[in-house]
Amino acid sequence: MKRFDENFTPLDGKILRYCISETHLDGEWPAQYQKVIIPYSLLDKTLLFGPGGNRKRRNGKGLLDLDPAPHFDLVIVDEAHHIRNQNTANHDAVRFFCEHAEAAVFLTATPIQLGSHDLFVLLNVLRPDLILDEESFNDMAEPNPFINRAVDVARAQTQGWTRQAATELNKAVATAWGQSFLKDNPEFQRIQRHIASGRVTPEERVQLITDMEAQHTFSAIINRTRRRDIGEFTIRQPQTVKVELSADQEELHDALLKMQEDIFRTLHGDRNVKFMMTTLRRQLASCLYGLEPLLEDILHRHLDEFAWAEADAVDAIPNEETIPQMQAQVEQVLNQAKSVSSDDLKLAALRRIVRERQGLRNNKIMLFSSFRHTLAYLYKHLSADGVRVGMIHGGVPDEERLALRNRFERPETADDCIDVMLFSEVGCEGLDYQFCDCIVNYDLPWNPMKIEQRIGRIDRRGQKSERVTIINLITPGTVDADIYERCFLRIGVFESALGGTEEILGEITTEIQNIAENHALSREERKEKLQQLADNQIRLMQEHETLEAQQLELFSIHLPDKQIERDVENATSFWLSAHSIQRLVTHYLQQHFGRDREFILGEKPLKTLRLSEEARNTLLQDFRELSRERSPLYREWEDWLKSAIPHLSITFDSECKRQHPEATFIVPTHPLVKQAAARLKIEPNVFAQLKVRTRHVPAGRYDFAIYQWQFHGIKGNLVLKPVSSSAALTPHLNKLLEKATDTRIRESDSPPERESLETAHQQLWAEAREEHQRRTRELANHRKKNLSTSHQKRIALLENQRDRVNDANIRRMRQSEIANAEADYNRRIQELDDAMRTADITAEAVAYGILEVE
């Protein structure tokens, strides 16, 4: 399976157990499985502790028993929110992999409250050397509310905002973490000085907002893009379809509530039972006919941890010792569930929706449910109706998910297409579905951020429809209906991307659960509390959205949008664009084989590279002069050069590559581009004659020079620095050169005055060099301080791991890790000292020219 342009092997249970067994025998992870993909569904207690094992009784054959443990270069944890519960096999397995990895990256599109326990759990797994415990996490998080308020007042720009922002930043510094890390941070000091001066231009205020957000104490380990920062993509059209319970279904609902009361009297205080009863009520509101198999699972202890996690109900899995104590009540409700009539009004409503959608040009439907039993029930009945239906949940392998997704995208005229796809919360993760413009919520999670996640699968970039339809099936009289009507509709979950902050939305989720699970409340009391909650949170969200809307007052600029665009622009170079790379490759091929020939065929993004055997052999010689890299990219290129095939499908365009994954993607790191760059012949002191049309600079003839600046220090960099004979031209010269065209200067015009250009360059270079050396010293000293603190925590963690074991061999291994950590710390300190000592900018003129501005 291709991921990140590398070939990975998806593991099933059998192969994963083989890898663990081989590691037990040989002490090393099998070489043929160096790059693998492991689904969460395989991470169960049997895998962790061995057959029949558990936390208290280990048999020495599980993943956690590997000694020595395997070493991984990189662990990428997709959908990392699945490990936020510390009492699950998912969490334990991922922690094991990360503890024995050189580097780890967590990915998640699920909003997580900054400062919440969930975030602590994730960061503690990701960086245990930095986030040792919840106390250190809380210390680190303490300055962030003050920094956030400083950002808010800067955005609002009310009178005296600089004074208010300065006060909030001072509060951030006054925290324990601020005294240790922010107080002496040169960047934080610069921001404080600038704001305290009170002299901030509108443009500087925009930049200060970004700079203050970068001081968030988790910014170095969290990269976060919020959905609402990207903007609106479509108009959302929510619809409510109410389906009443029949008489015997109403009786079953009441019987479930009665069972709940009886069990609570017997098992008062059992947290798992409380959550279990909430899950049963949610299942009944979702699909009454899914309640029967769920009760069977509980009675027969067929409890799939991952399936319960999909329903956000891991804490609801009952303990084995409590099941016998409630068996009689569960059996009574189960028998009543079996006798309920098969007249399913909710299914009938869904059938009408499906029939109506089949008459539309886009007939695709995504249906969501939190419960696998609901999905299985719907799949059975829709299939029997002749509907072309598919189902994806957390237990479906990745390859099958991708195949189903591709069938779902195909037009309705295709024989194997799918018209209706059923999803669990986990099932839709990792794949895009913007070709569909309708979702059906067969039930609703109690977390508004999860609802936003569902809608976000179709309301995203690439959605062709102007409107997306969101159909919510609601059963009046249930707690889900009360939450929907009294809370979700009022806070606008379905109309637009959620405003406010994740903190506010997290509070809504917590309060909804507290109200719904307070079984002492009558239904009217519950409705009243839900409405009061909605009113309070609407006010907070509106206040926050007002602040964000006020960003428009500066030249009608919407800051998040422009910030994202600017970040992309700053990370992009015209000289590395698809057009420039194609031009470089074309020049290279024509330089080798003749300028009167075409080697790259096709006007569209998908092109064909055509080379004779002789030409391929010539390129093969150039390829062998490159530094060899062990990567599929290099192997595939070498294989084609050696083959007898004269044609190769290529593209320089990323969107074309997505649509045609079989094409070779020619990017700056491709060996063909590296060959072209290595063979590019540049004469010393190039002289260029160019012309350009612009309104930013007065018309006339200007001398210019291009200097190459090599930055030495903590981070090396190479930049091309344009210098002009005119101070008015220099700031615009980079952009103008991108648009300039060749011309012929009149012979009467004199060549560029190099001496005056050198004088102008000398002044720019001296100022930049002094600033670079100053910033390098400040940054190095700050990093040394942070490195020292992090090192002390890392050593403490390693010493604790060493002291917890008695085995002499393991203690020696831990002691060796401590010695390596000390050596690594000393090496990195020395590198920072060397960077301060050698900080410099070396400059060299690479081109001169004359630019005619029209």
N, C-alpha and C positions, 0 to 999 in steps of 0.2 A: 504494500500500500504506500502511495506517494504522499509524503508530508514534508513541507519545508524543502522541497527539491531533494529529499533523501528517501531511500527505500526502507520502510519499516515492515516488520513482520507482525501481524495481529496474532495474539496468543489466545488459544482456547484453554479450557481447564486442564486438559491432558498435557499440553505442551508446557504450561506454566508449572504443573506439578513435576514434570520431567526436569525443568530448569532448576527447581528447588532441590530435587533429588541429586542431580549431578553436582550441584554446588556443595551439598552435604558430603559427597564422596570425594570430590577433587579440590574443594576449596576455592573454585573459580566458577563464575557464571559461564555457561556454554558459549563458545566463540561464535557459533552460527546464529545466536540470538542476541547480538550486540545492540541492535536497534529494534525495539519492540513496542507494541501498543497493547496495553492491558485494560480491558473494560472494568468498570467498577463492580459489575455483577459477579466477577470472579473473586472479589476480595471479601471472603467470608471467614467465619471462625475456623473452619476446617483448614483453609489455606494458612491462616496465621499460626494455629496451634497444633496442626496435624490431625489426622482422623481420631475422633473421640476426645480431643483435647479441648481445654478452655483456659481462661486466665489463671485458674487455681490449679489445674491439672494438666501439665504439659507432657507430651510424649517424646519431645526432642526431634520431631520430624516436620515441624512447621516452618513457615517463612521467618518467624521471629527467633527461631532456634539456630539459624545459620551462624556458624562460628568457624572461621572468620566470616564476617558478613561480606557480600559482594560490594565492589566499589563502582559507582556509576559516575560518568562524566557530567551528565545533565539529566535532570528529571523535570518534565513538563507536565503539570497537573491541570488538565482542562476541566472546566466546570468545577472549580475548586471549592465552591460553596457546599459541595456534597460532604466535605470533611469537617464541617463546622460543629458537628455533634461529637464530643470526645469519647462517647461510650459506644462507638460503632467500629466495626471491622474496617470500614473505609478509612476512618481516621487513623487507626493504628497502622494499617498497611502503608498509607501515604507517608506517615511520620517515619516509618522504617526506611522507606526508599530515600526520603530527603536527608535523614541522618547520615546516610552512607553515599551521598552525592557531592560532587565538587561544586555544582551549581543547581539551582532550582528556580523555576518560573511557574507562577500560579496565574491561571486565566479564568475569568468569570464575567458573565454579563448580568449576573444577578446582583441588584443593588444591596450593599451591605452597609449598615450604619457605621460611620466613622466614630470610634469611641465605644462601640458595642462589644459585648462578650464574644460574639461571632467573629469580629475582626481580630480580637485578641487571639482566639484559637488559631486562625489562619496564620497570623504573623508569628506566633510562637512556634509553629511548625516550620515556617519559611526561614525565620531568623532567630533561632533559640539563643544565639550568642548576644543578640540585641534585646529581644523581648524575653527575658528570663522567666517572668511570672506576671500575674495580673497586676501586681503592685507597680512593677517597673513599666508596664504598659500604660497604666493610669498616669504615672509620672510623665511619661513621654507625651501623652495626649493632652495633658493639662494646659499647655499654652495655646492649643488650637482654637478653642472658642474665642479667645481674645484676638487672635490673628484673623479669624473669620469675621468678627465684628468690625475690625479695622477695614477689612475689604468691603464690607457692606456699607459703611459710612462713606468710603471713597466712591463707591458706585452711586450712592444716593446724592452726593455732592450738595448736601444742605449747608447752610451758612455755618462757618466754623468747623467744617469737616476735618481739616488738617489737625486742629487741636484735639478733636475727638479721636481721630485715628492714632495720633501720637500717644494719647492716654492709654488706648487699648494695647498698643505695642509695648508700652512701659509695663503694663500688667502682665503681658506675656513674658517679658524679661524677668519679672519679679517671682515667677514660679521657680520651683526647684530645678526643673529641667532648663528653664530659661537662664538661670544663673550659671549653670554648667556649660551650656552650649550656645545659647543665643547672644548672651552678653558680649562675648568676644568674637562673634562671627562678623567678619568684615562686610559681607553683603547686607546682613541685618543692620549693622551700624550705618551703612550708607543710606539705606531706606529710612531709618530713623532720622538721620541728619536732614535728608531732603524734605521729609514731611514736616519736621519741627521748624524748618526755615519758613514755612508758610508760603513760599514762592514756588508754586507748582502750576505749570501751564496745562491746558486741557490735554495735550498730547502726552505730557509727562505723567498725568494722572492715570491715563489708560495703561501706560507701561508699569506704573507703580502697583496697580491692581494685580497684574500678572506677577510682578516681583514678590509681592506680599504673599500671594497664594503659593509661590515656590518655597516660602519659609515654613509652610505647614510641616510639622515634625515627621510626618510619614511620607513626605513627597519624594524622598530618596528611594523608598521601597514600594511605593504605590503610584501607578500611572493610571489616572482615572479620567474617563470621558463620560459625561452625563448625557443621557438621551436628549434632554430638552436643550442642551447646549448646541446640538446639531441643527435644530430647527424643525419646522413642520414639513412633512412630506405630502400628506394627503388630507382630505376631509374625512373625518370619522362619522359614520352613521350608525349609532347604536339602536337596536330594536329589542323590546322586551316581549317575550312570549310566555304568558302565564298558563300553567297547567295545574288544575286542581287535583287533589287526591280523591279517589273514589271512596265510598263508604268503608269498605273493608280495608283499604289502604290507610284510611284515617285511623281505624281501630288499631292497626299494626303500629302506626306512629305513636299512638297513646300507650300501647303496650310496651314499646321501647322506653318511653319516658318513665313508665311504672317500674320496669326492670332496673332502670338507672337509680331510682329512689331506693329500691330494695337492696341493690348491691352497695350503694353508698352507706346504708345503715350498717351493713355487715363489714365492709372494708373501708371504713371512714379513714381518710388520711392517706390512702394509697394513691400516690401521684400518677402511676402508670394506669391504674384503673380509671381515674378521672379523664385522662387523655384518651383512653380507649373508648369510653362512652361517648366522648365528643366525636371521635372518628366514626363510630357507628351511626350517630345522628347525621353526620355529613354524608355518609354513604347512602343513608335512606333518602336524604334530600336529593342526592345525585341520581340514584337509580334504585328503586325499591327492590328490583329483582337481582341486584348485586349484593343485597344485604344477606341473603341466604348463604351463598358460598363464602362470604366473609365470616359469618358466624361458624360455619363448618370448619374453616381454617383455624379459628380460635379454639374450638373444642378439640380438634385433632392435632393441635400444635403445629400446623403447617404454616408457620409464620415466616414469610420471606422478608428479611430485613430491608432489602433494597426496594421491594414493592411498597412497604410501609413508608419508606423514606420518600418515595415519589409522591405519596399523599401528604407529605410533610407531617408524618405521624410516627417517627421513630420512637419518641417518648411514650407512644401509646401501646407499644408491644407489651402485653401483660407478662408478668413473671410466671414461670411454670407452676410455682407453689400456690399462686392465687387462682389459677383456672379452676381447680376442683371446688373451690369455695363458692364459685358463682355458676357452676355447671348447670344446676337445676333451672335457674332463671334464664340462662342463655338457651337451653333446650326448649323451654316453654315458648320463647319468642320465635325460635327457629321453626317449631312446629306450626305456629301461626303464620309465619312467612310462607311456608310451603302451601298453605291453604288459600292464599290470596289469589283472586282471579287473575287470569292472564291478559285482561283488558288493560293495556298500558297506554294511557292517554299521552304521556310524555313522548313515548316512541312514535305514536301516531303524529304528534306535532312535528317531530323531526322528519318523518317521512314526507309530510307536506312541504317542508322547507327544501328537502332534497329535490322533490319533483319540480318545484317552482324554479330552482336554480338551474335545472337541466335545460330549461328553455332559453337561458342567457348565453351570450357569446363566450363569457368566461364562466364556466359551470363548476369550477373547482371549489371545494369546501374543506376547510380545516376544522375538525371538531376536537375540542379539548375536554378531558376529564381527569380529575386527580386520582381516579381509582381504576385499577386494572380490571376488576370484575365488571365495572360499568362498560369499559371498552370491549371486553370479550363478549358481553351480552349484545351490544350494538353491532359488533362485527358479524355475529351469528345471524341476526335478523336482517341486516342490510344486505348481506350476501345472499340470503334466501330470497330477498326481493329482487335480486338480479342487479343490484347496484355494484358498480366496479369500485370496490372499497379496499383500502389497505390499513394496516395498524402498526404503529411504532411506539414502543415503550422502552424502558430502561433495560429490559432483557433481550432486546433485539440486537444482534451483532452489527458492528459498524458497516460492514460490506452490504448487509441486507438493507440497512437504513438508507445507504446511498442509492442502492438499486431501486428501492421503493420511491425515494424522493425523485429520481430521474423519471420513473414511470408516471408519477404524479404531475410532472412538468409537461409531459407529452400532450399534444392536442387530442381532443376527444375522438378524432378520426382514427387515431392509432389503435391497433388491435389490443395491445397490452397496456393501454393507459389506465390510470386510476383517477376517478372523479371525486371521491370522498376519502380523506385520510384522517384516521383516528389517532390522536396523540395523548400521551401522558405529559406531565410537566417536563420530564427528562427526555422524552422521546424526540422532541423537536429541537433539542439543543445541538448546536454545532453546524446546522445547515440553514440555508436561506430559502425562503418561500415567497418572495415578492411577486412571483407570477400569479399567485392566488390573491383574490381581493375580498374573501369572505371567511370569517371564522364563526363557529358556533361554540359557545360556552355551555356545555351540557350541565356543568356545575361550576361553582366559583370558589377559588381559594379565599381564605380570609385575609390574605396579605395583598394590599393594593399594588405593591411592586411586582408581585407575580402575575397579576392580571395585566399590568403594563408589559411584562415580558411576553405574554401570549400575543397581545396585539402587535407588539414590536416585530413579530415574525413576518408580518405582511406590511405594516406601516413603517417602511424603511427605504433607504436609497435604492433606486431601481424599480420601485413600484410604478407600473404604467398607468394604472387607473387613477382618476382624480379623486375617487371616493372608495373607501373600504367599508364593508358592512360587518357589524359586530352584533350577532344575535345571541341574546341571553335567555336561556330556558329557566324559568323560575317556578318553584312550587310554593304557592301561598300557604301560610300557616307554619312554615318551618323557620328555624333560626336563620338559615341562609337567606330566605326571602326578607326577613327583617333587616339583616345586615345590608342586603342589596338596596332595599328601598329607603331605609333611614340613613344610610351612611354612604355607600359607594356612589349612588346616583347623585347625591348632594355634593360630594367633593369633586365630581367630574372625572371619575376614573376613566370613563369610556369616550369622552368627547375629545380629549387632547392629551399629549404627553404630560405626565404629572408634573405640576409645579412644586414650589416649596423646596424643602431639603429632604434628604434621605432620613435625617433625624426626625423630622415631623412625621413622615410616612411610617417610620419604624414605631413611633409612639402610637399612631393610629392602629397598627397591627396588634401591638401589645394590648391596647385598651379594648379592641374588638374581642380578642381572646378572653380577656378578664371578664367582660360583660357576658359573652356567650357561655362561658363555663361557670358562671355564678348561678348555680341551680336553685339558689334561694330566691331569685328574682321571679316575679310573675311575668307573663308575656308583655303586659302593658308597661311594667317597670323597665323591662329590657328595651322595648321600643323607645321609651323616653330617654334612657341613658344613651342609646345609640344616636338619637337625634341631637342630644346635647353634645356628644363627642363630635359629631359632624360639624355643628355650629362653631365650636371652639377651634377645631382644626382648619375649617374654611377661613376663619379670620386670620390665623397665623400664615396660612398658605398665600392668602391674598396680600398680606403685608410683604412677604418675601417676593412675590411676583411683581409687586409695585416697584421694589428696589431694582429688580432685574429689568423691568420695562424702562426705567429711567436712564438706562444705558444709551437709549436711542437719542438722547438730547444732544450728544456730541456729534455734530455733522451727520446726523442720522445713522451713526455707526452702531451696530449691534455687536457688543464686545465679544461674546463667546464665538459667534460665527466668524468674525474677522480674526480672532485669535487663532482659531483652527486653520483658517486659510493662510494666515501669516506663518504659522508653524510649518505647514506643508510647503509654502513658498521658500522659507529659509532652509528647509531640508532638500530643496530641489535646485538643480543647476541647469541652466540652459544648455551648457556644454555637455551634460550627461542625459539630455532628453532623447527620446526615441529618434527624432529627426537627426540630431547631431551624431548619435551612435551609428545610424545607418550611413550618414555621410562619411564618417571615419572609415567604416568597413568598406564602402564603395571605393574610396580613395586608395585604400590598401590593396584591394583586388586589382584595380586598374593600374596601380603603380607596378604591380607584379606582372600582369598579363596583358596590358594594353588598354589605353583610354578609349578606344573606339569600340569596346565590347561591353555587353550587358551581362552581369553575373547574378544580379538580384532581380527576379522577374515578378511582375504583379503590381497593380496600382492599389489594391486593397491592403489592409493590414496583414492578412495572411499571404505570405510570399513564398517563392521557391528559390533556393540557392542552387545554381547549376554550375558545376565545375567538372572539367575533364579529369581523367585519371592522372595525367601529368600535373595539372594544377593542384589536385588534392595531394599528390606526393610532395610538391613544393611547400604547400601549407603544413604538411606533416613535419617537414624539416624545421620550419619556424616553430611549430608546436613543441618539438623536442628541446628547443632552446629555452623554453619557459621553465620556471621553477615548478617541479611536479607537485600536484596536489592529489590526494586520494579522495576523490569525490566522483559521484555518478556523472556530474556535468563534464568532467574531464574525460572519463572513460567513454561516454557516449560520443563525444566529439572525436576522439582518437579512433574509435571503432568505425565511424562513418568515413573518416579520411582514409582508412585502410581498406574499406569495402570497395566493391565494384559498382556501387550505386551512385550515379552522377547527380541525382536530385535530392535535396533535403528541404522539407517543409519548415519554414522559419517565420518568426514574427518579432517585431521590436515593440509591440503594443501589449500592455498588460491585460486589457479587456479581451483582446483577441486570444491571448494565451488561455484565459479562463474558458472561453468558448471552444477552443481547440487545444485541449491539454496535450495532444500528441505532437504538436509543433514544438520545435526547438526555440526557446526564448532567448533572444540575443540581448543581454544586459551588460553593464560595465564589467561584471565579474566573469563573463563567459570567456573561454580561452581565445576565441576568434577576435574579440575586442582587445584582449591583452596582446595578442600577436600584432594587431594593427597598430596599437599604441607603441609597441616596442620597435616596430619598423618605420614609424613615422619620422621622416627626415626633416628636421627644423634647422634652417640656416641660422648662424649667429647674427644678432642685431637685424632681425627682419624689418623691412621697411614696407608699410602698408599705406595705400591711398584709398580713402573711403569717403562715402557721402551718406547723409541721413537727413530725413525730414522730421522736425520736431517743433513744438511750441514752447518747450521748456527752456531753450537756450537761444539767445539772439543769433541770427544768421551771420555766417562768416567763416573764415578759415582758421582752424585751430591746430596747433601742434600737440601731440600727445606721446606718452611712452607707457609701456607696460613693464612693471617690475615684478619679479617673483620674490615673495617674502617667505622665508622658511622660519617658522616659529620653533624655538627650542625651549624646553621646560617640562612641566608636569605632563602636558599633552602636546605632542608635536602637531603642527599644522602647516599646510602649504597653501598660500593664497596668491592670486594674481592681483596686483595693486595698480590701477590705472592712475596716471598723473597727467594733468593738462597744463597748458600755458595759461589757462583761464580758470580762476577760482569758481566762476559761474558754471563751467562745464564739468569739472571734476566729479561732483556728486552724482551726475547723471551719466557719466561716461560708460559705466558697465552696461546699463540698459541700452544705450544708444549703439554700442558696438554689436549687441546681439541683433539689432535691426539694420545695421549699416550694410551697404553694398559696395562692390568695387567700383572705382572710377579712375580716370586719368587726370592727374593734376597738370595744370599748364606749366610748360617748361620754364616760364618766367618766374614761377613761384620758387622761393628758396626752400631747401630742405629744413627739417625741424631743427630748432635751436636747442641742441642737446644740453648745453651748459645751463640754460635757464630751467630746463626740465629737471636736470640733476639737482639744482638748487631747491626747487619746489619739493622734489622727492626727499631730499635730505632733511628738510624741516618736518615733513610728515613722518618719516622713518624714526627720527630722534624722539618725537613725542610718543609714537606708538611703542618704541622700545622701552622707554622709561615707564610707561603705563603697564606694559607686559611684565616687566621685572617686578614692579610693585605688586601687581595682582598675584603673580606667582609666589612671592614671599608670603603674602597674607593667606592665600589659599593653602600653601604648604604647611604653615604653622597651624592653621585651623584643622587641617586633615591629620596632622601629627597628634593633636590633642584628642580628636575623635578616635583615631586609631589606637591610642593608648587606652582610652576608656573601653573600647570594644575588645581590645586584647585582654584586658584584665577579666572581663566577663567570660570571654572564651576560655581562658585558662581555668577560671573557677568552675566552669561547666565540665571541662575535661577532667579536672581533678576530682570532681564529684562522681563522674562516671567511673574513674579508676578506683576510688575508695569504696564504691558499692559492691565490688566483686572481690572474691577471695582467690580465684584461680590465678596462679603465678604467671602463666603465659598471657592471659588477658591483661593482667596488670602491667606486664612489660610492654604489651602492645599499646595500652593507653599512655604509658609513660613516654613511649616513642612518639605518639601523637602530640604530647605536650612539648617535647623537644622540637618537633617539626613546627609547631605553632610559634614557639619562641624564635626559631630561625626565620620563619616567614615574617614575623613582626620586625625583627632587626633589619631584614632585607628591605622591607617596604619603607622603614624610617630612613635608611640609607638612600633609597631612591628619591625620597622627598628632599633630603639634604643636597643630593647631587643636582636635582632639578632647580633648586634655588641658586646654586653656585653657577650653573651653566645657562641660566635663563637669558635668552638673546633672540634677536631677529636678524638673520642674514639676508641681504638683498642683492639682487642681480637683475640688470636690465635685459629683457628678452625680446623686446620689439619697440620700434619707433614708428610714427606715422603722422599723416595729416588727415584731418577730418573736416569735410565741408558740410556745414549745417545750412539747410535750406529752409 
